[in-house]
Amino acid sequence: MDEKILEHLKLLTKYVNYLNKIAKVSKDDYLKDFILKGSSERYLQLAIESCINIGNRIISLVQFKEPVSTPETYADIFIELSRICIMPREFVNNLVKMVKFRNRLVHIYWEVDAQEVYNILQNNLVDFDRFKEVVVDCLKKINHSSFPE
């Protein structure tokens, strides 16, 4: 497996493990704890950025074998990746929402609602695990071993 993708998969796993620990905290305790709120926002950002980096790397590797569209936005990375890896439309939509949320975390962080973050922790962390599965399947599909390192 490509070393850069492997490194980002390891980081993604680490961040999701941290988020899963935070997700076990009750909603009341979470909403009262500014450290938990801040760390969950940061780990969500890092997890999403790991997905972006993985997607970008796959696209850059595939371009050696076939024409690919150059993504203009982070959301475009997942749209192009869905063409390469064949992902269900609803999952691609979840990944695009993920990127939009990441942009809010980074650029308009003062509008991020702690209850929304808590809901993401409770309901959407599985998307990261699903993404990892898609990546592994995709790399098998595109015969990654023939790509230049």
Backbone torsions as a table, in degrees:
resi	resn	phi	psi	omega
1	MET	NA	144.9	177.3
2	ASP	-54.2	130.8	-176.0
3	GLU	-62.4	-38.4	-179.5
4	LYS	-67.0	-41.9	178.1
5	ILE	-65.1	-44.1	179.1
6	LEU	-59.1	-43.6	179.0
7	GLU	-61.5	-43.7	179.9
8	HIS	-70.5	-31.6	174.9
9	LEU	-65.7	-39.5	176.8
10	LYS	-63.9	-44.7	178.5
11	LEU	-62.8	-43.8	178.8
12	LEU	-58.3	-44.6	178.6
13	THR	-60.4	-43.6	179.6
14	LYS	-61.3	-47.3	-178.2
15	TYR	-64.9	-40.5	-180.0
16	VAL	-67.3	-36.1	175.4
17	ASN	-61.2	-43.3	176.1
18	TYR	-60.9	-44.7	-179.2
19	LEU	-64.6	-37.6	177.6
20	ASN	-64.1	-35.4	175.8
21	LYS	-65.2	-44.3	179.5
22	ILE	-64.6	-36.6	-177.7
23	ALA	-63.7	-18.9	179.7
24	LYS	-77.4	-14.3	179.9
25	VAL	-73.3	143.1	178.6
26	SER	-63.8	156.0	-178.6
27	LYS	-60.6	-43.6	179.6
28	ASP	-60.7	-46.5	179.7
29	ASP	-64.5	-39.6	179.0
30	TYR	-61.3	-49.0	-176.1
31	LEU	-65.3	-22.4	178.9
32	LYS	-87.3	-15.4	-170.1
33	ASP	-106.4	103.8	-177.1
34	PHE	-66.6	-27.1	178.5
35	ILE	-69.9	-43.9	177.1
36	LEU	-63.4	-42.4	179.7
37	LYS	-62.9	-46.8	-179.5
38	GLY	-65.7	-42.7	-178.7
39	SER	-69.6	-35.5	178.7
40	SER	-66.9	-39.1	177.2
41	GLU	-62.7	-44.2	-179.4
42	ARG	-65.5	-44.4	-179.2
43	TYR	-69.0	-31.7	173.1
44	LEU	-64.1	-45.1	178.6
45	GLN	-58.7	-47.0	-178.2
46	LEU	-65.3	-39.5	178.6
47	ALA	-63.7	-44.5	179.5
48	ILE	-64.6	-42.4	178.9
49	GLU	-65.1	-31.9	174.5
50	SER	-63.8	-42.2	177.0
51	CYS	-62.3	-42.7	178.1
52	ILE	-60.1	-46.5	-178.8
53	ASN	-64.2	-39.7	177.8
54	ILE	-63.9	-47.5	179.2
55	GLY	-59.8	-43.9	179.5
56	ASN	-62.6	-40.9	-179.6
57	ARG	-65.9	-43.1	178.1
58	ILE	-60.0	-45.1	179.4
59	ILE	-60.4	-43.2	-178.6
60	SER	-66.2	-32.7	177.6
61	LEU	-73.1	-40.0	-177.9
62	VAL	-66.7	-30.1	-177.6
63	GLN	-60.1	-17.5	177.3
64	PHE	-76.6	-17.3	-177.4
65	LYS	-108.8	-30.2	-174.9
66	GLU	-152.5	159.4	177.4
67	PRO	-68.5	137.8	176.0
68	VAL	-132.0	153.8	175.2
69	SER	-78.8	139.0	177.2
70	THR	-81.9	118.0	-180.0
71	PRO	-64.4	136.7	177.4
72	GLU	-97.9	-21.8	179.3
73	THR	-132.8	168.0	175.6
74	TYR	-62.2	-38.1	178.5
75	ALA	-62.1	-38.0	178.9
76	ASP	-61.9	-29.4	177.4
77	ILE	-58.2	-46.1	-177.8
78	PHE	-72.8	-30.5	177.4
79	ILE	-67.7	-44.9	177.5
80	GLU	-68.0	-39.8	178.1
81	LEU	-60.8	-35.9	179.4
82	SER	-66.0	-30.5	176.4
83	ARG	-70.1	-42.1	-178.3
84	ILE	-71.8	-44.6	-171.8
85	CYS	-97.7	-8.7	-179.4
86	ILE	55.9	83.5	179.3
87	MET	-112.0	148.2	176.1
88	PRO	-61.2	143.8	-176.8
89	ARG	-55.3	-41.3	-177.1
90	GLU	-67.2	-31.6	176.7
91	PHE	-71.4	-40.7	176.2
92	VAL	-59.5	-42.2	177.4
93	ASN	-60.4	-38.9	176.9
94	ASN	-63.1	-40.4	179.4
95	LEU	-66.7	-38.8	177.2
96	VAL	-65.0	-41.4	176.6
97	LYS	-62.4	-37.0	178.1
98	MET	-58.3	-46.0	-179.5
99	VAL	-64.7	-41.5	178.4
100	LYS	-62.7	-38.7	177.7
101	PHE	-66.4	-41.0	176.7
102	ARG	-58.1	-42.4	179.3
103	ASN	-62.7	-37.9	175.7
104	ARG	-65.9	-42.7	179.2
105	LEU	-58.4	-37.9	-174.5
106	VAL	-87.3	-43.5	-169.3
107	HIS	-102.1	-30.4	177.7
108	ILE	-132.8	51.3	-175.4
109	TYR	-56.5	-26.4	-179.3
110	TRP	-70.0	-13.8	178.2
111	GLU	-97.2	0.2	-179.2
112	VAL	-75.4	126.4	-177.1
113	ASP	-93.6	127.5	-177.9
114	ALA	-60.6	-35.0	178.3
115	GLN	-67.6	-37.4	176.7
116	GLU	-63.0	-43.3	178.3
117	VAL	-61.8	-43.7	179.2
118	TYR	-61.4	-40.9	177.8
119	ASN	-63.1	-38.7	176.2
120	ILE	-62.5	-43.5	178.6
121	LEU	-60.2	-35.7	-177.5
122	GLN	-80.5	-30.3	-167.9
123	ASN	-120.1	-17.2	-168.8
124	ASN	-122.3	-0.9	-179.7
125	LEU	-64.3	-24.6	178.1
126	VAL	-61.9	-24.1	178.3
127	ASP	-62.2	-32.2	177.9
128	PHE	-68.2	-42.1	177.7
129	ASP	-64.7	-41.3	177.8
130	ARG	-63.1	-39.5	178.2
131	PHE	-60.8	-44.7	179.2
132	LYS	-60.0	-41.2	178.5
133	GLU	-63.0	-43.6	179.2
134	VAL	-61.2	-42.1	-179.1
135	VAL	-62.7	-47.3	-179.7
136	VAL	-61.5	-46.2	177.9
137	ASP	-61.8	-40.8	-179.1
138	CYS	-64.4	-43.0	-179.4
139	LEU	-64.0	-36.0	175.3
140	LYS	-64.8	-43.3	-177.0
141	LYS	-62.8	-42.0	-175.0
142	ILE	-88.6	9.8	177.0
143	ASN	52.8	58.1	-174.6
144	HIS	-51.1	-32.0	-174.2
145	SER	-61.8	-18.7	-179.8
146	SER	-88.8	-1.2	179.1
147	PHE	-82.7	149.6	175.6
148	PRO	-67.8	148.8	179.0
149	GLU	-87.1	NA	NA
